Amino acid sequence: MNTWQRRALYSAVSLGLLILGYAVVYDYGMATFEGEPTTFLHSLQVVVETFTTTGFGSDAGWTSPAMNVIVIVMDLTGVALIFLALPAIVFPLLEETFSTSAPTHADLDGHVVVCEYTPRGETLIEELERREIPYVVVEPDRDRADDLHEDGVSVVYGNPESEATLERVNLDAARALVADSTDESNASIALAASESGTRVIAFVEDTDVADYLTYAGADDVFSPRRLVGESLADKVTTAVSPELRDAIEISDEFEVAELTIQPGSDLAGVTIAESRITENTGAHVIGAWLRGAFVSPPGPDTRLDEHSLLLVAGREEQLEALKRMTTAETRPYRRGNVVIAGRGEVGSTVDAAIAADGLASVVVDLADKPGVDIVGDATEEAVLKTAGLDDALAVVLALPDDTQTVFAALVIRELYPDIEILARAKETESVGKLYRAGADYVLALATVSGRMLASTILDEDVMDFDSQIEVLQTTCPNLAGRTLAEADVRARTGCTVVAVERDGEMLTDIGPDFELRTGDEVVVVGTDEDVNGFTALAE
């Protein structure tokens, strides 16, 4: 019971006692001063009429001075009570009825508890809503909680570090808890949730204190900046490596992978039809990332640009043949440096990851600190030339400010039109600007973190934490007895059926005439939204 509710209860009890007291006085006065005895119920009626200013009925016109004084006092008391009741009871009641204040509890089951609302939490919520998985955000700021509630977010107001608050969101029945506040608060949240038995996932900004969150009870501890750095490094090494990397294995011989088209390769600048990928390699193109936009399936006239990213499926030897088509023969593997602009958490992670793959790097930073090769501004032509961008494999923009990153991308693209630019964005809104500025590949901290959370909580396979491409194997009872052409899965959902498991055998050579049977498990690839659409269609 909140403050105004307690106040309203006390006021109602006091008012009832006061009315009863006046009824006793009025009953006595009528018998003693007016000589007209009446029933107590009639006296009570007169008092209520007086307090509500609705009149006195047949009792109007008293003759004795004492009775007139009693009525005058009752009149004044009734008017005073009206002015007191409006702000104390009526106004709060109306406000409670029509307000958008966030609740303080949630009765859910199998849900995800998100402690505090952040951009990465917003991405996670989008993923959960797509899958119709319940969630609740615990927000300690009252105004922010009210705003989120008004915007339709499932939120409760409360302190996420409090065990009482976590009990009010039914943590014991939750699927997972996500601690997404400061490092110190996340440790406190983990401790508060440790007795619930629910899986606790925590973010950490300072990786040096990650162990302390584990000690506090977190089951998984993630560093968003380190994850972004590793993902950026993986894109660099995947593009220059002659081997397939990070492919998702569907069966012993069948895989789904992403391949980057290098400048000067056989596929750079040609259309899907001109590339004859399927005819030459046997691999199938499921989709393509073109300047940050995912197209599935790419049409025959879709032109593949340098640094476009292909989503493909096939046997290992087919994908290896396609890998050779995406690589420039005139540019030997592992030649040239990777220039890294920025030596923060992201930059140092990129540096360590590509060094582990045998690639050399040149690190540029404004501050002279360990690991920095060139001290200077990454937007200045002289600094970029000294860093060796003329012969560099790629440049990774790991600057702390999105405005600096956008400007650096503009400068580098103007000076070095053919170099591959990979960038990290602090804010999701900056991703589009970076692509327009000339970046070939952009990772947003919030997007990567939210996707990582979703894949961890739901235990699913994704191609990349940034790409929103999911591989799903599931039954399809609604499609049994129909061919793939009749089911028309790609046109109806955007997903591509890449394989079918039947009686323990993975069938990969499937065409439009392949007929699905009861008990078949299909393997489909598509965006999160497309996969959700396929699930609804198939089941």
VEXNU-446262 format. One line per field, with one value per residue (C-alpha): residue number from 1; residue in one letter; x, y, z. Coordinates in Angstrom, 3 decimals, always signed. Layout:
% VEXNU-446262
num: NUM:...
residu: A:...
c1: X:...
c2: Y:...
c3: Z:...
//
This chain:
% VEXNU-446262
num: 1:2:3:4:5:6:7:8:9:10:11:12:13:14:15:16:17:18:19:20:21:22:23:24:25:26:27:28:29:30:31:32:33:34:35:36:37:38:39:40:41:42:43:44:45:46:47:48:49:50:51:52:53:54:55:56:57:58:59:60:61:62:63:64:65:66:67:68:69:70:71:72:73:74:75:76:77:78:79:80:81:82:83:84:85:86:87:88:89:90:91:92:93:94:95:96:97:98:99:100:101:102:103:104:105:106:107:108:109:110:111:112:113:114:115:116:117:118:119:120:121:122:123:124:125:126:127:128:129:130:131:132:133:134:135:136:137:138:139:140:141:142:143:144:145:146:147:148:149:150:151:152:153:154:155:156:157:158:159:160:161:162:163:164:165:166:167:168:169:170:171:172:173:174:175:176:177:178:179:180:181:182:183:184:185:186:187:188:189:190:191:192:193:194:195:196:197:198:199:200:201:202:203:204:205:206:207:208:209:210:211:212:213:214:215:216:217:218:219:220:221:222:223:224:225:226:227:228:229:230:231:232:233:234:235:236:237:238:239:240:241:242:243:244:245:246:247:248:249:250:251:252:253:254:255:256:257:258:259:260:261:262:263:264:265:266:267:268:269:270:271:272:273:274:275:276:277:278:279:280:281:282:283:284:285:286:287:288:289:290:291:292:293:294:295:296:297:298:299:300:301:302:303:304:305:306:307:308:309:310:311:312:313:314:315:316:317:318:319:320:321:322:323:324:325:326:327:328:329:330:331:332:333:334:335:336:337:338:339:340:341:342:343:344:345:346:347:348:349:350:351:352:353:354:355:356:357:358:359:360:361:362:363:364:365:366:367:368:369:370:371:372:373:374:375:376:377:378:379:380:381:382:383:384:385:386:387:388:389:390:391:392:393:394:395:396:397:398:399:400:401:402:403:404:405:406:407:408:409:410:411:412:413:414:415:416:417:418:419:420:421:422:423:424:425:426:427:428:429:430:431:432:433:434:435:436:437:438:439:440:441:442:443:444:445:446:447:448:449:450:451:452:453:454:455:456:457:458:459:460:461:462:463:464:465:466:467:468:469:470:471:472:473:474:475:476:477:478:479:480:481:482:483:484:485:486:487:488:489:490:491:492:493:494:495:496:497:498:499:500:501:502:503:504:505:506:507:508:509:510:511:512:513:514:515:516:517:518:519:520:521:522:523:524:525:526:527:528:529:530:531:532:533:534:535:536:537:538:539
residu: M:N:T:W:Q:R:R:A:L:Y:S:A:V:S:L:G:L:L:I:L:G:Y:A:V:V:Y:D:Y:G:M:A:T:F:E:G:E:P:T:T:F:L:H:S:L:Q:V:V:V:E:T:F:T:T:T:G:F:G:S:D:A:G:W:T:S:P:A:M:N:V:I:V:I:V:M:D:L:T:G:V:A:L:I:F:L:A:L:P:A:I:V:F:P:L:L:E:E:T:F:S:T:S:A:P:T:H:A:D:L:D:G:H:V:V:V:C:E:Y:T:P:R:G:E:T:L:I:E:E:L:E:R:R:E:I:P:Y:V:V:V:E:P:D:R:D:R:A:D:D:L:H:E:D:G:V:S:V:V:Y:G:N:P:E:S:E:A:T:L:E:R:V:N:L:D:A:A:R:A:L:V:A:D:S:T:D:E:S:N:A:S:I:A:L:A:A:S:E:S:G:T:R:V:I:A:F:V:E:D:T:D:V:A:D:Y:L:T:Y:A:G:A:D:D:V:F:S:P:R:R:L:V:G:E:S:L:A:D:K:V:T:T:A:V:S:P:E:L:R:D:A:I:E:I:S:D:E:F:E:V:A:E:L:T:I:Q:P:G:S:D:L:A:G:V:T:I:A:E:S:R:I:T:E:N:T:G:A:H:V:I:G:A:W:L:R:G:A:F:V:S:P:P:G:P:D:T:R:L:D:E:H:S:L:L:L:V:A:G:R:E:E:Q:L:E:A:L:K:R:M:T:T:A:E:T:R:P:Y:R:R:G:N:V:V:I:A:G:R:G:E:V:G:S:T:V:D:A:A:I:A:A:D:G:L:A:S:V:V:V:D:L:A:D:K:P:G:V:D:I:V:G:D:A:T:E:E:A:V:L:K:T:A:G:L:D:D:A:L:A:V:V:L:A:L:P:D:D:T:Q:T:V:F:A:A:L:V:I:R:E:L:Y:P:D:I:E:I:L:A:R:A:K:E:T:E:S:V:G:K:L:Y:R:A:G:A:D:Y:V:L:A:L:A:T:V:S:G:R:M:L:A:S:T:I:L:D:E:D:V:M:D:F:D:S:Q:I:E:V:L:Q:T:T:C:P:N:L:A:G:R:T:L:A:E:A:D:V:R:A:R:T:G:C:T:V:V:A:V:E:R:D:G:E:M:L:T:D:I:G:P:D:F:E:L:R:T:G:D:E:V:V:V:V:G:T:D:E:D:V:N:G:F:T:A:L:A:E
c1: +0.000:+1.535:+1.458:-1.702:-3.584:-2.705:-3.674:-6.986:-7.731:-6.980:-9.076:-12.036:-11.974:-11.710:-14.559:-16.799:-16.169:-16.787:-20.120:-21.218:-20.235:-22.216:-25.188:-25.164:-24.995:-27.759:-29.988:-29.476:-30.061:-33.322:-34.701:-33.375:-33.445:-36.184:-38.429:-38.746:-37.135:-36.080:-34.505:-30.725:-30.876:-32.671:-30.050:-27.325:-29.075:-29.186:-25.473:-24.577:-26.740:-24.987:-21.484:-22.252:-24.034:-27.139:-29.608:-31.388:-34.717:-37.687:-35.524:-34.741:-35.839:-34.653:-36.035:-33.595:-30.294:-28.374:-29.603:-28.781:-25.224:-24.908:-26.046:-23.705:-20.728:-21.781:-22.000:-18.523:-17.110:-18.658:-17.257:-13.819:-13.848:-14.654:-11.571:-9.442:-10.771:-10.106:-6.296:-5.971:-8.216:-10.028:-7.132:-4.709:-7.453:-8.018:-4.281:-3.860:-6.722:-5.553:-1.802:+0.864:+2.954:+5.079:+3.951:+6.088:+5.597:+5.184:+3.584:+5.408:+6.813:+9.652:+10.588:+13.842:+14.565:+16.579:+18.059:+18.042:+17.230:+20.137:+20.585:+21.912:+18.991:+16.701:+18.198:+17.686:+14.067:+13.481:+14.866:+12.667:+9.555:+10.159:+10.128:+7.201:+9.310:+8.100:+10.443:+10.429:+12.803:+13.649:+14.310:+15.404:+14.631:+10.957:+10.597:+12.379:+10.314:+7.112:+8.267:+9.117:+5.764:+3.999:+5.978:+4.717:+7.827:+7.198:+8.832:+8.585:+9.906:+12.285:+15.857:+17.394:+19.963:+17.179:+16.141:+12.615:+12.390:+13.627:+11.032:+8.321:+9.294:+9.130:+12.846:+12.611:+10.466:+12.560:+14.564:+17.499:+18.509:+20.590:+22.598:+23.158:+24.178:+27.563:+30.161:+29.622:+25.835:+26.043:+28.023:+25.381:+22.587:+24.351:+24.610:+20.929:+19.971:+22.413:+19.926:+17.233:+18.877:+18.183:+20.924:+22.648:+24.300:+26.288:+28.040:+31.357:+32.985:+36.314:+37.532:+39.914:+36.951:+35.232:+36.314:+34.618:+31.271:+31.809:+32.562:+29.356:+27.328:+27.194:+27.109:+28.255:+30.224:+30.593:+32.605:+30.845:+33.972:+36.071:+33.383:+33.239:+37.027:+37.079:+34.316:+36.132:+39.369:+37.530:+36.249:+39.791:+41.317:+38.405:+38.824:+42.546:+42.662:+42.708:+40.729:+37.065:+36.493:+33.566:+31.264:+28.224:+28.294:+24.937:+26.312:+29.733:+30.133:+27.558:+28.132:+26.789:+29.371:+29.977:+32.555:+33.894:+34.476:+37.935:+38.868:+40.254:+38.609:+36.548:+33.297:+34.050:+31.820:+29.772:+26.121:+24.831:+23.885:+27.314:+29.120:+27.705:+28.539:+26.293:+27.361:+31.074:+31.209:+27.952:+27.510:+24.276:+24.032:+21.440:+21.858:+24.256:+25.183:+25.503:+26.678:+25.043:+21.735:+20.924:+19.289:+17.798:+17.738:+19.821:+18.279:+20.134:+20.813:+22.214:+25.729:+28.384:+30.617:+34.074:+33.803:+30.253:+29.516:+27.961:+25.931:+26.427:+25.732:+27.344:+29.783:+33.222:+34.940:+32.236:+32.687:+36.464:+36.108:+33.848:+36.346:+38.958:+36.574:+36.171:+39.930:+42.173:+44.893:+47.130:+47.094:+48.818:+47.467:+48.908:+50.711:+50.506:+49.557:+46.255:+46.046:+44.168:+43.011:+42.515:+44.177:+41.294:+39.598:+38.308:+41.557:+43.761:+41.451:+41.647:+45.438:+45.800:+43.368:+44.960:+48.432:+47.318:+46.470:+49.921:+48.990:+51.042:+49.433:+50.166:+48.348:+47.601:+46.439:+46.444:+48.117:+51.595:+50.966:+52.060:+51.119:+50.873:+53.154:+52.290:+51.108:+48.819:+45.362:+43.916:+42.108:+45.338:+46.754:+50.382:+49.622:+47.723:+50.539:+53.089:+50.893:+51.176:+47.632:+48.963:+49.750:+47.514:+45.133:+42.475:+41.938:+39.970:+38.418:+38.225:+37.923:+35.986:+33.760:+31.318:+31.743:+35.500:+34.893:+32.537:+35.002:+37.899:+35.902:+35.201:+38.868:+40.206:+37.660:+38.537:+42.290:+42.242:+39.199:+40.133:+41.001:+38.617:+37.294:+35.909:+34.485:+32.891:+29.975:+29.145:+25.582:+23.291:+22.165:+25.712:+25.761:+23.978:+26.229:+29.347:+28.163:+27.375:+30.806:+32.459:+32.819:+32.508:+31.606:+30.250:+29.602:+27.448:+28.166:+24.499:+23.541:+26.349:+25.719:+21.973:+22.374:+24.958:+22.578:+19.732:+21.846:+23.197:+19.796:+18.063:+21.034:+20.850:+23.333:+23.880:+26.290:+27.435:+26.246:+25.759:+24.181:+20.919:+21.266:+20.002:+20.314:+17.321:+16.610:+12.991:+10.099:+7.523:+4.264:+2.259:+4.468:+4.439:+3.374:+4.383:+7.413:+9.743:+8.349:+4.789:+5.711:+7.408:+9.225:+11.609:+8.909:+6.553:+9.063:+12.412:+14.142:+16.095:+15.823:+19.425:+19.060:+16.596:+17.296:+15.343:+15.683:+19.005:+20.488:+21.214:+20.061:+21.715:+21.132:+17.551:+15.780:+12.354:+10.839:+12.001:+8.935:+8.792:+7.514:+6.099:+8.989:+11.429:+13.512:+14.350:+17.384:+16.572:+18.710:+17.408:+17.107:+15.502:+12.249:+12.212:+12.931:+10.053:+7.826:+8.923:+8.236:+4.689:+4.202:+5.674:+4.212
c2: +0.000:+3.325:+6.675:+8.120:+4.861:+4.822:+8.470:+7.777:+4.881:+6.938:+9.817:+7.560:+6.017:+9.457:+10.798:+7.870:+8.412:+12.151:+11.574:+9.146:+11.659:+14.463:+12.100:+11.468:+15.229:+16.021:+13.294:+14.661:+18.267:+17.522:+15.784:+18.260:+21.703:+21.290:+18.875:+16.739:+13.353:+11.493:+8.193:+7.838:+6.790:+10.042:+12.036:+10.216:+11.083:+14.777:+14.801:+13.118:+15.620:+18.449:+17.159:+16.572:+19.977:+18.333:+19.937:+19.166:+17.807:+18.246:+19.338:+22.800:+25.696:+25.102:+27.358:+26.956:+28.906:+25.817:+23.728:+26.476:+26.598:+22.835:+23.055:+25.992:+24.010:+20.999:+23.209:+24.608:+21.156:+19.698:+22.453:+22.136:+18.383:+18.817:+21.003:+18.571:+15.460:+16.719:+16.917:+14.076:+11.445:+12.411:+13.874:+11.003:+8.512:+10.122:+10.324:+6.644:+5.716:+7.678:+7.831:+5.801:+5.104:+1.973:-0.933:-2.283:-5.987:-8.459:-11.886:-13.715:-17.176:-18.297:-14.667:-12.726:-10.112:-7.172:-5.029:-1.458:-0.248:+0.431:+0.458:-3.123:-4.107:-2.531:-4.784:-7.817:-6.817:-6.590:-10.109:-11.441:-9.759:-11.329:-14.734:-13.839:-14.533:-12.584:-10.143:-7.409:-4.492:-3.428:+0.319:+2.244:+5.695:+6.506:+9.011:+6.724:+3.751:+5.740:+6.822:+3.241:+2.041:+4.688:+3.561:+0.019:-1.554:-4.237:-2.487:-2.301:+0.437:-0.775:-1.214:-4.141:-4.632:-5.413:-9.012:-7.773:-6.144:-9.308:-11.307:-8.951:-9.785:-13.518:-14.143:-17.744:-18.572:-16.564:-18.013:-15.659:-12.371:-9.794:-7.349:-4.310:-1.455:-0.255:-2.865:-2.240:-2.428:-5.554:-7.283:-6.280:-7.487:-10.830:-11.222:-10.394:-12.989:-15.684:-17.572:-17.763:-20.465:-18.414:-17.986:-14.612:-12.888:-9.720:-7.100:-5.630:-2.449:-2.922:-6.427:-6.335:-6.767:-9.535:-12.182:-10.292:-10.530:-14.271:-14.443:-12.493:-15.200:-14.286:-17.384:-15.513:-12.261:-10.417:-7.406:-5.613:-3.783:-6.940:-8.772:-6.024:-6.059:-9.814:-9.579:-6.839:-8.829:-11.896:-9.990:-8.916:-12.373:-14.092:-11.844:-12.525:-16.162:-18.881:-21.133:-21.155:-19.742:-19.700:-21.722:-23.330:-27.068:-28.529:-32.039:-33.651:-32.225:-29.435:-25.929:-22.372:-19.596:-15.920:-14.904:-11.403:-10.350:-8.812:-6.044:-7.531:-10.917:-12.714:-11.662:-7.974:-5.827:-8.608:-9.515:-12.724:-13.990:-13.146:-14.786:-18.277:-19.222:-22.281:-23.553:-23.131:-24.272:-26.010:-23.671:-21.740:-18.031:-17.552:-13.826:-10.923:-7.945:-4.964:-1.755:-2.717:-3.953:-7.666:-8.961:-12.449:-13.833:-11.520:-11.262:-12.209:-8.531:-7.813:-6.438:-7.606:-4.779:-4.982:-5.988:-7.322:-10.204:-13.388:-15.822:-19.200:-22.890:-26.017:-28.821:-27.935:-28.346:-26.229:-23.412:-23.601:-23.217:-20.206:-18.820:-18.777:-16.842:-14.162:-13.695:-11.575:-13.748:-10.739:-10.016:-12.815:-13.828:-12.252:-9.422:-5.917:-4.521:-3.877:-0.276:+0.148:+3.640:+3.769:+1.819:+1.456:-1.779:-2.416:-1.495:-3.542:-6.543:-6.245:-5.957:-9.073:-11.118:-10.428:-10.939:-14.408:-15.097:-14.014:-10.618:-7.494:-4.285:-0.598:+1.137:+4.864:+6.809:+10.385:+9.325:+7.875:+4.678:+1.047:-0.662:+2.558:+2.643:+6.094:+8.999:+11.214:+11.978:+9.225:+11.854:+13.540:+12.471:+12.561:+10.279:+7.838:+7.752:+7.117:+4.282:+2.610:+2.775:+2.651:-1.049:-1.948:-4.879:-2.955:-0.176:-0.697:+2.409:+1.791:+5.417:+6.276:+8.923:+8.256:+11.732:+11.175:+7.749:+9.117:+11.869:+9.402:+7.124:+10.067:+11.064:+7.539:+6.660:+9.835:+9.236:+5.439:+4.382:+0.675:-0.026:-1.997:+0.087:-1.638:+0.481:+0.215:+2.481:+3.397:+4.386:+2.389:+5.602:+6.113:+2.901:+4.412:+7.470:+5.296:+3.295:+6.519:+7.852:+4.906:+2.143:-1.382:-3.038:-1.517:-3.051:-1.265:-1.991:-2.145:-4.397:-6.872:-6.997:-7.462:-10.181:-11.949:-11.889:-13.295:-16.123:-16.954:-16.974:-18.876:-21.186:-20.693:-20.613:-17.276:-16.415:-13.230:-11.247:-8.267:-9.857:-11.198:-14.297:-17.439:-21.125:-23.145:-26.871:-27.742:-29.968:-28.711:-30.686:-28.111:-28.565:-32.380:-33.795:-30.688:-30.050:-27.142:-25.419:-25.872:-24.734:-21.662:-21.030:-18.373:-16.202:-16.568:-16.116:-14.963:-18.079:-20.569:-24.318:-25.566:-29.151:-31.744:-34.388:-37.577:-40.775:-39.601:-38.721:-35.125:-34.522:-31.521:-32.082:-30.866:-29.045:-27.538:-31.009:-32.343:-33.466:-32.986:-35.820:-36.136:-36.345:-34.413:-31.736:-28.858:-26.610:-23.020:-19.886:-16.341:-13.230:-13.457:-12.045:-14.416:-17.443:-16.455:-16.263:-19.725:-21.184:-19.827:-21.216:-24.668:-25.462
c3: +0.000:-1.077:+0.718:-0.775:-0.285:+3.421:+3.693:+1.966:+4.309:+7.437:+6.095:+5.331:+8.814:+10.444:+8.318:+9.271:+12.969:+12.619:+10.838:+13.506:+16.211:+14.583:+14.159:+17.914:+18.649:+16.150:+17.559:+21.078:+19.968:+18.194:+21.274:+23.844:+22.161:+19.532:+21.431:+18.289:+18.917:+15.742:+14.865:+14.805:+11.155:+10.280:+12.199:+10.297:+7.030:+7.940:+8.800:+5.506:+3.609:+5.435:+4.759:+1.086:+0.775:-0.681:+1.800:+5.046:+3.841:+6.181:+9.135:+7.739:+9.998:+13.566:+16.315:+19.187:+19.186:+20.336:+17.407:+14.920:+16.316:+15.900:+12.255:+11.550:+12.898:+10.805:+7.693:+8.216:+8.949:+5.802:+3.549:+5.155:+4.636:+0.941:+0.409:+2.404:+0.660:-2.883:-2.595:-0.085:-1.644:-4.843:-6.806:-6.018:-6.867:-10.268:-10.848:-9.989:-12.297:-15.336:-14.812:-16.651:-13.577:-13.806:-11.625:-8.810:-9.443:-12.316:-12.235:-15.040:-15.660:-17.943:-18.474:-18.712:-16.038:-17.394:-14.642:-15.961:-19.464:-21.852:-25.662:-25.600:-23.397:-25.964:-28.652:-26.411:-25.805:-29.563:-29.954:-27.146:-28.515:-31.932:-30.264:-27.975:-24.881:-21.826:-20.126:-17.522:-17.032:-13.484:-13.600:-10.463:-11.864:-11.298:-14.165:-16.617:-15.496:-16.036:-19.508:-20.477:-19.170:-21.228:-24.303:-23.914:-22.363:-19.748:-16.791:-13.015:-10.787:-8.114:-6.991:-8.927:-6.162:-3.688:-3.098:-2.340:-5.780:-7.494:-5.593:-6.878:-10.477:-9.692:-10.274:-9.064:-12.109:-14.595:-17.466:-16.858:-15.269:-17.140:-15.013:-17.224:-14.939:-13.660:-12.756:-9.035:-9.315:-11.470:-8.728:-6.179:-8.477:-8.929:-5.159:-4.698:-7.317:-6.237:-4.055:-6.733:-8.830:-11.963:-14.551:-14.097:-17.062:-16.364:-18.455:-17.407:-18.691:-16.899:-17.768:-14.786:-12.440:-14.418:-11.898:-9.096:-10.861:-11.161:-7.439:-6.816:-8.548:-12.250:-14.458:-17.582:-17.729:-21.044:-22.127:-25.027:-26.187:-26.163:-28.101:-30.729:-31.013:-31.542:-34.156:-36.068:-35.973:-37.186:-40.219:-41.072:-40.727:-42.487:-45.510:-45.917:-44.830:-47.512:-45.176:-44.262:-40.783:-38.364:-40.593:-38.991:-39.571:-40.594:-41.115:-41.436:-44.936:-45.245:-43.875:-43.892:-43.998:-44.761:-47.344:-48.043:-51.662:-51.960:-54.402:-57.606:-57.098:-59.755:-58.072:-57.505:-59.684:-61.299:-60.907:-59.357:-62.810:-64.251:-61.354:-62.100:-58.517:-58.349:-61.776:-61.053:-57.431:-56.518:-53.536:-53.076:-52.295:-49.554:-49.058:-49.296:-47.148:-49.473:-47.804:-44.533:-45.994:-46.027:-49.233:-49.277:-51.811:-54.022:-57.480:-60.679:-61.391:-57.911:-58.333:-55.918:-54.763:-53.249:-49.603:-50.037:-47.698:-49.106:-47.018:-48.689:-48.089:-49.471:-48.904:-47.638:-51.011:-52.688:-50.188:-50.535:-54.310:-53.761:-51.261:-54.011:-56.249:-53.565:-53.164:-55.391:-56.925:-57.405:-53.680:-51.795:-48.424:-45.308:-47.032:-45.647:-42.271:-40.614:-39.442:-36.167:-35.226:-31.459:-28.656:-26.236:-25.227:-28.753:-30.492:-28.183:-28.598:-32.385:-32.186:-30.026:-32.121:-35.503:-34.033:-32.941:-36.597:-37.751:-39.163:-38.526:-37.323:-36.991:-34.132:-34.309:-31.275:-30.047:-26.778:-26.431:-24.480:-24.616:-27.860:-29.888:-32.950:-34.278:-32.139:-34.185:-35.538:-37.730:-39.825:-40.979:-44.336:-43.172:-40.228:-42.436:-44.954:-42.197:-40.936:-44.337:-45.659:-49.222:-48.773:-45.835:-45.895:-43.998:-41.498:-38.285:-36.738:-32.987:-31.917:-28.736:-30.335:-33.189:-34.653:-34.933:-36.452:-39.119:-40.066:-40.173:-42.498:-44.824:-44.965:-45.457:-48.154:-50.064:-49.842:-50.220:-52.293:-52.413:-48.789:-46.592:-43.684:-40.618:-37.801:-34.402:-33.485:-29.936:-30.798:-33.062:-34.762:-36.084:-38.136:-41.134:-41.101:-41.117:-44.101:-45.955:-45.004:-46.740:-44.147:-45.518:-42.251:-39.044:-35.643:-33.054:-29.401:-28.469:-31.372:-30.822:-27.067:-27.444:-30.060:-27.925:-24.973:-27.055:-28.476:-25.008:-23.320:-26.127:-26.841:-30.592:-33.474:-35.209:-37.989:-36.305:-33.322:-35.613:-38.660:-37.163:-39.352:-37.668:-38.546:-37.371:-37.545:-36.848:-37.835:-40.312:-39.936:-41.873:-44.943:-45.039:-48.401:-50.334:-52.481:-51.761:-54.835:-53.581:-50.082:-51.589:-48.303:-49.614:-51.163:-48.190:-45.355:-46.783:-45.375:-47.451:-46.893:-47.134:-45.899:-44.626:-41.997:-42.661:-40.651:-39.200:-42.594:-43.617:-47.196:-48.822:-52.540:-52.512:-55.298:-56.019:-56.556:-53.173:-51.228:-47.476:-45.319:-41.833:-39.364:-41.572:-39.898:-42.194:-41.798:-42.733:-42.776:-42.571:-40.481:-37.067:-38.393:-41.365:-39.164:-36.879:-39.941:-41.052:-37.603:-37.704:-41.216:-40.584:-37.188
//
